[in-house]
């Protein structure tokens, strides 16, 4: 199973990266491959490619601000959450996504 995620927060600093780390760690614990793109104050890092999307089962999008190039994910299952829940409840979110895809 492979998940993608895009994290962004209004200031584009700490919470963007905290959410990315929490999602990555939750996926590792669950045995799920994961690639996380951050859209922070210094721009897009670890950009998700068309090849990544083609092989992914689902994507997690944070909703505290608009995600750039979100249309890339139109044809993939997605979960939209706030940055706060991504940081605090990443394990539960990943488990719910795994259950949703079974």
SULCOR-V366718 format. One record per backbone hydrogen bond with DSSP energy under -1.0 kcal/mol. NH is the residue of the N-H (numbers start at 1). CO is the residue of the C=O. Records with the same first field share a line. If there is no record, write none. Layout:
# SULCOR-V366718
NH->CO + CO
This chain:
# SULCOR-V366718
3->33
4->58
5->35
6->60
7->37
17->13
18->14
19->15
20->16
21->17
22->18
23->19
24->20
25->21
26->22
27->23
28->24
29->25
30->26
31->28
32->27
33->1
35->3
37->5
38->45
39->7
40->43
41->12
43->40
45->38
53->49
54->50
55->51
56->53
57->2
58->2
59->77
60->4
61->79
62->6
63->81
72->69
73->70
74->71
76->73
79->59
81->61
86->82
87->83
88->84
89->85
93->89
94->90
95->91
96->92
97->93
98->94
99->95
100->96
101->97
